[in-house]
Amino acid sequence: MMNKNPMTVTGAEKLKEELYQRKNVLRQKISSDIAEARAHGDLKENAEYHAAREQQSFNEGRIADIESKLSNCEIIDISKLNVSGRVVFGSTVQLENINTGESVTYKIVGEDEADIKSGLVSYSSPVARAIIGKIVDDTVIVQAPKGETEYEIIDVKYV
């Protein structure tokens, strides 16, 4: 049996919205683009037709990918968990670098949702693995590719 991948409610909603757009909007647009390109004649030398077919292939592949991700995920609603102040999947954590005093905030999310620039880190990332299960005022050492960094957990929110 395949393990279910955890996903936040927000992440699942974004994927469902993308799936809806690709199936109900983009699919129809691509079909009309193909029909229009066909009307131009010889398909062998028709760049518009080939571009539209390539776009169709990409879109159908992405639809299959999203459907697979949604069918193999476990949606975790943090608001329904009793976590008693611990850092868990879906929590938003403020950390302070003990050496520099720099503060960073991360939300622990599923692998498909991770976006470090937006402060979303995968539950399997070095940062998340180091802080999951900890509480406010705990000190953690993050083993990252660029070396060790020591953080203090300043705040944990469940939003």
N, C-alpha and C positions, 0 to 999 in steps of 0.2 A: 504494500500500500504506500502511496506517495504521501510525504509529509505536506501539510498545508502551510503555505507561507503567510505569516501575519501581515495584516494591512490595516491601516487606520480607516475610520469611517470616511474621513475627508478624501483619502487616497482612493478608496473604492468609488466614491461619488464622482471624482474627476475622471476615472477610467470609464465609468458608465456613461458619463456625458460625452467623452470622446468617442466611445463606441456608437452612441446614438447619432452623433454628427457624421461619422464615417459611413454608417449604414443608411441613414435617411436623408442626408444632404449631399455629401461628397460623392457617394455612389451614383446618384442621379445626375450630378453635374458631369462626372467622368463619362457616363453613358451618352449624354448628349454631345459631349466633346468628340467622342469616337464617331458618333453618327454624323456630325458636321464634317469631320475630317474625311470620312468615307465618301461623302458627297463631292469632295474635291477630285475624285478620280483615282488614278493608279496608286494602289496601296504600297507597292514596292519602293517607290521614291517619295512617299508622303511622310515627311518628318513630323507633322502634326499628329498623324494617326499613330505613329510609333511612340511618340511622347505620351499620348493619351493612354495607349495600351500599357506602357511602362508605369504610368501613374496608377492605372487600374490595378496592376499586379501588386504594386507597393501597398495600395489601400487595402486590398483583400488580405494581404499578408499581415498587415497591422491589425485588421479586424480579428483574424484568427489568433494573433498573439494576445490581444486584449481579452478575448473570450477565454483563452487558456488561462491567463493570469487570474481572471475573476472566478473561474471554476476551481482553481487550485489555491484559493486564498481563504484565510480565516479572518473575518472582519472583527476587529477588537475595538469595542466601545469603552474607552477609558472611564467615561462617566458612570458606567455600571459596575466598575470593579471596586473592591474594598482593598485599598493599597496601603493604608495607614502611614502615609508620609514617605514611602519608599519610591525610588526611581524605578519605573517599570516601562514596558513598551507603551508608547503613546504619550508619555509625560514630557513636559517641557522643563529643561533644567538649565539654571544659570550657574556657570562655573567661573571661578577666578583663578588665573594662573598665579601660583604662589610666588614664582620668581619675578614676574613682570608686573603683577597687579592687574593685568588685562582681563576684562570680563567678556565671556562669550555665552551665548544662549543657544541651545540645541533642542530640537524635538526629536525623539526617537521614533522612527517610522520603519515601514517595510522597505525591502531592497529596491522595489520598483518606484518608490516615492522619494528616495534619497536625493537631495540636492544641497550640497554643502553651502553654496552661495546663498541659499534661502534659509540656512540654519536647520536643515532637515538631514539627520544622519541615520544611516541604516542600523538596525539592531545588531548587525554583525560587525559593525565598524569597531576599531580599537577603542574609540571614545565611549561608545555605548556599552561595549563589553566591560569596560572598567567601572562604569557608574551604575549599571543596573543592579538593583538590590540595596544600594546605599541610601543614606538619608542626609538631610541638611547638616552641615558642619563636618561631614566626613571628608577625609583627604584621600585622594586616589592618584595613582600613577598610571598614566596612559602610555602604553608601549606603541608608538607609531613608527612608521618607516624612517622618519627624520630624527628619531630618538625618543627619549623619555621626557614627559612633561608632567609636572605635579600640579593638581588642581584641588581646590576646595569647593565643595558643593554649597552654593549660596542660597539657592531657592529651587523648589520643585513645585510645578503647577500641573494640574490635570485639566487641560482645556482642549 
